[in-house]
């Protein structure tokens, strides 16, 4: 999965900008201010000032820089937003955006569709490539909408943050995340505290403002800069929480909103408990993958029962712990690779095949699939940046437990029955226990007035964002509709081939219509390995598009 000063002498200018904003924004105002995550009266005024300013300035669209990897006719630009919305006339940061125009006629066009792939820390800039690569799932929508992506604050081509030297961040092998002793735990705690210190040292000036509410405010400023009166939005994974917060702060600014693979928005879940819940769900989906591998033992020859597959995995972990494979693949690197299977069905075959090849004697295949490429400095910088933003946002959004006894108790208990991800996830989030910057109260997500129907899409066995999150958001957003993909667990449902889901997504985006009641869909096709016999409901699963990468393991 998955962070004050008075306007003073600028008050006159602020009033003028606010008046312009009232003309350029939807007529109703944003939701009443709360006291959570920096959401107060000054921030509410600040976002109006910033949106009005952005609406006047627009976006200076140009061909994208060559090293962004975005082909013509995609165009790129920047939107300036306040670092701190309580000081809208103060320091600004850049938000990188890109777009491709709608492919239909002038009469078919309905505006811009803005996308967030999740994280926190994921880049949305590849979203317009769904048009240039002619993705069949998005052909109808592309006729009606400009596809717009952006890098959220702190990410990539926007004003970025960093917590550690990127080459050091990706260096392998790292310590086994499953501790054997109290000394192992102390070593991991030291690493987590050092990481938190590194975030403060390298990016401390941005950390207090690296919150989901501020990213939601940025989203509203982008809307204004695009010349859109209302927002059309597609958010996946963490992007669903961003969407939920936006709907809470700006319910009357929403036109269409789809949230896919939903973070539980309950204040009690953000973010400590959400990660514990994730550990349970990952174990469930890991078990699903092992059962699938066992069914295809004629292809993979790993084991013909889930227990035998698990035994081979544990044997692999023990081998890598005793002596890192190829000198670089230890248990930490293995979990980083194998957790791709619980995340995405599109990873089922390649993960199983790589494991199978290793057992057949091809050690290099495993090393090539897992080991970091130290020569890829740009890719390593992007990986480090993504992890920095993930940490900064989750640490800033909420107050985390500071007691190591609580972390130790909760994760020791969970590990007994859910060992696949628990300790790895704990160490990834532990910097929040010693965070050196402001930690806010989460937003109370929910909107009952002024918000149009929101479409919620969720697979029943999702590992990264457990199903209960979709149910909770559905309860909080009045008039929303929930599509459940039953007996499925891939993360990011809207990018998979399932006509029951795809037709409803199209219908909603093109007409605004939803079903009269919630819908349950049969699962998308199960992956089929090469050489296996496909059953009636089996076919290769589509690869998910632009979803967040599997988090790195520190």
TAFEN-V803862 format. One record per residue. PHI is phi in degrees with one decimal (none if undefined). PSI is psi in whole degrees, -180 to 180 (999 if undefined). NEAR is the number of other C-alpha atoms within 10 Angstrom. Layout:
PHI&PSI&NEAR + PHI&PSI&NEAR
This chain:
none&-133&23 + 124.9&999&24 + none&999&28 + none&92&8 + -118.3&157&8 + -67.5&158&10 + -66.9&-25&17 + 54.8&-130&8 + -69.0&-10&8 + -85.3&5&11 + -60.6&-40&12 + -64.0&-47&11 + -61.5&-40&12 + -61.8&-41&20 + -63.2&-40&13 + -64.5&-43&12 + -64.8&-40&19 + -63.7&-41&21 + -60.9&-43&13 + -62.2&-37&18 + -63.1&-36&24 + -65.0&-26&16 + -80.7&-29&11 + -99.0&-12&19 + -104.0&167&22 + -55.2&151&16 + -64.6&-34&12 + -80.0&153&12 + -85.4&171&16 + -69.3&173&20 + -62.1&155&18 + -57.0&147&12 + -69.3&145&15 + -115.3&-176&13 + -107.6&24&13 + -106.4&145&15 + 49.1&42&23 + 74.5&13&26 + -88.4&105&21 + -142.2&-172&16 + -62.0&-40&13 + -67.7&-38&19 + -65.7&-37&20 + -64.3&-41&20 + -69.4&-42&19 + -59.9&-40&25 + -70.2&-32&27 + -66.9&-42&28 + -62.1&-46&27 + -65.3&-39&28 + -66.4&-41&29 + -63.5&-41&25 + -63.7&-43&21 + -68.0&-36&23 + -63.7&-38&23 + -70.1&-40&15 + -77.7&-33&15 + 65.3&-160&17 + -127.2&130&19 + -83.7&87&11 + -74.8&134&14 + -141.4&167&13 + -57.2&142&14 + -71.0&145&19 + -55.0&145&12 + -57.8&-37&8 + -80.9&3&7 + -83.8&-15&11 + 70.1&32&10 + -121.6&111&20 + -77.5&158&14 + -63.8&150&11 + -91.0&19&16 + -61.0&137&22 + -118.7&155&20 + -128.0&158&23 + -168.5&-172&19 + -135.5&149&22 + -121.7&130&23 + -89.0&133&23 + -131.1&156&29 + -66.5&140&23 + -60.8&-45&22 + -123.7&116&23 + -70.1&-14&28 + -75.2&-13&22 + -129.3&68&19 + -66.1&-18&22 + -100.9&10&19 + -95.0&-146&13 + -61.7&140&12 + -116.5&161&17 + -128.7&162&18 + -97.5&139&20 + -115.1&119&25 + -80.0&133&24 + -132.2&156&25 + -143.4&165&27 + -156.3&158&26 + -135.4&136&23 + -67.7&157&20 + -61.7&149&22 + -94.2&-7&17 + -89.8&-167&17 + -78.6&169&9 + -59.0&-38&10 + -70.3&-27&8 + -79.8&-22&15 + -66.7&135&18 + -119.6&3&18 + 122.7&-155&19 + -105.2&142&25 + -113.0&116&25 + -100.1&141&26 + -124.6&141&27 + -132.3&127&32 + -88.6&-8&29 + 116.6&-157&29 + 128.7&-109&25 + -57.0&146&29 + 117.5&-2&32 + -81.2&145&27 + -91.8&136&28 + -100.5&9&25 + -68.7&-18&28 + -84.2&-4&24 + -55.7&-45&25 + -61.0&-18&26 + -69.0&-12&21 + -64.7&-22&18 + -86.9&-49&23 + -66.1&-29&14 + -91.2&2&8 + 57.1&48&11 + -61.5&119&13 + -64.5&-27&11 + -67.7&-20&19 + -115.9&11&16 + -60.9&-47&16 + -66.8&-44&15 + -64.4&-37&25 + -64.3&-24&25 + -68.5&-28&21 + -98.4&-23&23 + -130.2&144&23 + -69.1&135&23 + -93.8&122&26 + -122.4&126&26 + -114.0&164&25 + -154.8&155&30 + -95.7&116&26 + -59.9&166&31 + -52.8&136&28 + 89.6&-14&29 + -99.3&135&26 + 46.1&-110&23 + -80.6&-12&19 + -77.8&-175&20 + -64.6&110&17 + -91.2&161&21 + -116.7&167&25 + -152.4&152&24 + -123.9&-16&24 + -160.3&156&22 + -58.2&127&14 + -57.7&-38&19 + -67.0&-36&20 + -69.2&-37&11 + -60.2&-42&20 + -90.6&-9&22 + -58.2&140&15 + -133.3&158&20 + -86.7&156&22 + -104.2&171&17 + -66.1&147&17 + -58.2&125&22 + -68.5&-21&24 + -86.7&112&18 + -76.5&143&16 + -98.8&-15&9 + -155.8&170&8 + -63.8&-31&9 + -64.4&-38&10 + -61.9&-41&15 + -66.7&-41&17 + -62.7&-39&12 + -64.9&-41&12 + -68.8&-37&21 + -63.7&-39&18 + -63.5&-44&14 + -62.0&-42&16 + -65.2&-42&23 + -66.0&-40&18 + -64.5&-36&16 + -65.0&-44&24 + -59.8&-41&25 + -63.0&-39&20 + -64.1&-38&18 + -61.8&-44&26 + -64.5&-43&19 + -67.3&-43&14 + -88.1&-28&15 + -140.1&22&19 + -57.2&-30&18 + -66.8&-24&14 + -99.9&-20&22 + -55.8&-43&25 + -62.2&-24&23 + -101.6&8&27 + -88.0&63&27 + -115.6&157&28 + -61.9&-42&28 + -57.9&-38&28 + -68.5&-37&28 + -65.6&-36&22 + -64.2&-39&23 + -65.1&-41&27 + -56.6&-41&25 + -61.2&-38&25 + -70.3&-34&27 + -68.6&-40&26 + -59.7&-45&29 + -52.4&-47&23 + -66.6&-41&27 + -63.1&-31&24 + -76.2&-9&20 + 80.1&19&19 + -93.9&130&18 + -72.6&-33&20 + -135.8&161&20 + -95.3&132&26 + -108.0&128&21 + -143.2&139&23 + -126.0&118&21 + -126.0&136&25 + -119.7&141&30 + 60.4&-125&26 + -53.9&-29&29 + -58.4&-21&29 + -74.2&-37&30 + -68.4&-42&28 + -57.6&-44&27 + -63.7&-42&29 + -63.9&-40&32 + -68.1&-41&25 + -60.4&-45&28 + -62.3&-30&27 + -74.3&-45&26 + -79.0&-32&27 + -134.3&57&25 + -60.7&-34&25 + -84.3&-1&22 + -92.5&-5&25 + -89.6&134&22 + -104.2&-59&17 + -133.7&140&22 + -145.8&125&27 + -115.8&130&24 + -121.3&132&30 + -130.3&119&29 + 70.3&86&32 + -96.8&129&34 + -70.7&134&32 + -65.9&118&27 + -85.4&1&25 + -57.4&136&19 + -58.8&-29&15 + -73.9&-15&13 + -97.5&-29&17 + -81.4&117&23 + -115.8&-9&26 + -62.2&-53&21 + -68.7&-31&16 + -60.1&-38&22 + -71.7&-34&20 + -66.3&-41&18 + -61.9&-36&19 + -62.4&-37&22 + -60.1&-40&27 + -66.4&-45&21 + -66.7&-36&23 + -64.6&-38&27 + -62.8&-41&21 + -60.8&-46&18 + -75.0&-32&23 + -60.1&-42&23 + -64.3&-37&18 + -61.1&-44&18 + -65.1&-42&21 + -61.3&-40&25 + -64.8&-38&20 + -66.3&-43&20 + -60.8&-42&25 + -63.9&-38&21 + -65.2&-26&15 + -107.6&37&21 + -63.6&-26&17 + -63.7&-26&13 + -90.4&-49&16 + -93.2&-30&22 + 55.5&42&18 + -96.5&-39&26 + 172.2&144&21 + -96.7&9&18 + -138.1&155&17 + -57.2&-36&20 + -63.3&-39&14 + -69.5&-36&15 + -64.4&-44&21 + -60.3&-42&17 + -62.1&-40&14 + -66.4&-38&16 + -64.8&-44&17 + -64.8&-35&13 + -63.5&-41&12 + -63.9&-44&19 + -59.3&-44&22 + -64.0&-41&14 + -61.9&-46&14 + -68.2&-30&22 + -73.1&-40&17 + -66.2&-39&11 + -155.6&107&14 + -50.5&133&19 + -68.6&128&22 + 63.5&14&15 + 79.5&-3&12 + -133.8&-15&18 + -106.4&102&25 + -107.7&-170&27 + -59.1&-36&26 + -65.1&-42&22 + -68.2&-34&27 + -63.4&-45&22 + -65.5&-35&19 + -61.9&-33&17 + -81.0&-50&21 + -70.5&-23&20 + -70.8&-10&21 + -61.0&-32&19 + -67.0&-47&24 + -63.8&-29&27 + -67.0&-56&23 + -133.2&131&24 + -60.4&-28&25 + -64.3&-15&21 + -93.1&-8&22 + -57.3&-51&23 + -68.1&-52&21 + -61.9&-37&15 + -66.8&-46&18 + -64.0&-40&23 + -67.4&-40&21 + -64.2&-42&21 + -61.5&-46&22 + -61.0&-44&20 + -61.8&-40&18 + -61.3&-46&16 + -64.2&-25&16 + -85.4&1&12 + 111.7&-1&9 + -94.3&82&13 + -65.8&-36&15 + -64.0&-33&14 + -59.6&-40&15 + -68.8&-44&22 + -62.8&-45&20 + -62.1&-35&13 + -76.4&-24&13 + -115.6&-40&20 + -63.6&143&21 + -68.0&149&19 + -97.7&100&13 + -68.1&-17&15 + -81.6&-14&9 + -88.3&73&10 + -65.2&-35&13 + -67.5&-44&13 + -65.2&-38&16 + -68.0&-37&21 + -64.9&-39&18 + -66.3&-40&20 + -64.8&-43&21 + -64.7&-42&24 + -62.8&-43&25 + -60.8&-41&27 + -69.3&-37&25 + -61.8&-44&25 + -67.5&-42&29 + -52.3&-51&26 + -66.0&-46&28 + -61.9&-44&34 + -68.6&-48&28 + -65.6&-37&25 + -70.3&-33&32 + -82.4&-29&27 + -66.6&-28&27 + -149.8&161&25 + -83.7&129&19 + -103.7&153&22 + -59.2&138&14 + -102.4&-10&14 + -82.5&118&10 + -62.4&-32&12 + -58.4&-38&9 + -68.8&-47&11 + -57.5&-47&17 + -63.3&-46&14 + -61.9&-49&10 + -65.7&-43&15 + -79.3&-32&19 + -63.2&-44&16 + -62.7&-47&13 + -66.2&-38&18 + -60.4&-30&17 + -56.8&-44&10 + -108.6&-11&12 + -135.9&64&19 + -78.0&-14&18 + -57.6&-49&21 + -119.8&-13&23 + -54.1&-57&27 + -70.3&-35&22 + -59.5&-44&22 + -65.8&-37&20 + -62.2&-48&21 + -66.8&-34&20 + -63.1&-34&20 + -98.3&-10&20 + -61.4&-25&26 + -53.7&-26&25 + -67.1&-19&28 + -74.2&-24&19 + -123.3&29&19 + -61.4&137&24 + -100.2&23&20 + -141.2&176&21 + -60.1&134&17 + -117.6&124&24 + -95.6&177&20 + -88.3&137&17 + -64.6&155&27 + -66.8&143&24 + -83.5&91&19 + -67.3&134&21 + 159.2&142&24 + -147.1&126&23 + -114.0&-23&13 + -122.2&134&13 + 86.7&-11&17 + -91.2&126&22 + -71.5&171&21 + -57.7&132&20 + -103.3&136&26 + -96.1&123&27 + -111.6&129&25 + -124.7&132&26 + -154.5&136&33 + -87.3&148&29 + -70.2&-28&21 + -118.0&29&22 + -58.0&133&28 + -83.9&-43&28 + -75.1&-36&30 + -131.3&92&32 + -55.3&151&26 + -54.2&-34&22 + -57.9&-26&16 + -64.5&-40&21 + -65.7&-41&27 + -62.5&-42&16 + -66.6&-44&17 + -65.3&-40&24 + -56.6&-42&20 + -65.8&-33&15 + -86.0&-23&19 + -104.2&100&24 + -58.8&134&17 + 85.1&-1&17 + -72.6&160&20 + -125.0&140&21 + -112.6&125&23 + -104.7&120&24 + -106.0&126&23 + -91.2&103&24 + -74.3&145&15 + 58.0&28&14 + -127.6&162&22 + -147.5&10&30 + -72.2&144&28 + -86.7&128&29 + 89.9&72&30 + -73.0&-34&27 + -69.0&-13&23 + -101.6&13&20 + -109.8&153&21 + -78.3&108&19 + -153.4&97&19 + -52.4&-34&13 + -59.3&-36&16 + -85.3&-49&24 + -58.3&-44&16 + -66.2&-34&11 + -74.1&-36&18 + -63.1&-46&23 + -59.2&-48&17 + -60.5&-42&15 + -65.4&-48&19 + -66.9&-33&24 + -86.3&-30&19 + -124.2&-16&10 + 82.3&-1&16 + -85.6&143&15 + -124.4&167&21 + -64.8&158&13 + -66.9&-22&7 + -145.0&173&11 + -62.4&155&14 + -124.9&140&16 + -113.5&124&17 + -106.6&148&16 + -64.8&159&16 + -69.9&156&21 + -67.0&169&27 + -63.2&140&19 + -75.1&141&19 + -58.9&145&19 + -124.3&122&18 + -71.2&154&19 + -56.1&134&12 + 89.9&-11&9 + -86.2&160&11 + -91.8&124&11 + -80.8&134&14 + -85.2&-174&10 + -61.9&-35&7 + -103.8&18&11 + -116.2&136&13 + -163.2&163&15 + -59.2&133&17 + -75.4&145&21 + -69.3&146&17 + -74.1&135&15 + -67.9&147&19 + -103.1&128&16 + 57.7&30&21 + -85.4&159&22 + -61.9&143&24 + -66.2&156&16 + -60.8&128&17 + -57.7&143&20 + -71.7&157&18 + -106.1&122&21 + -80.0&999&24
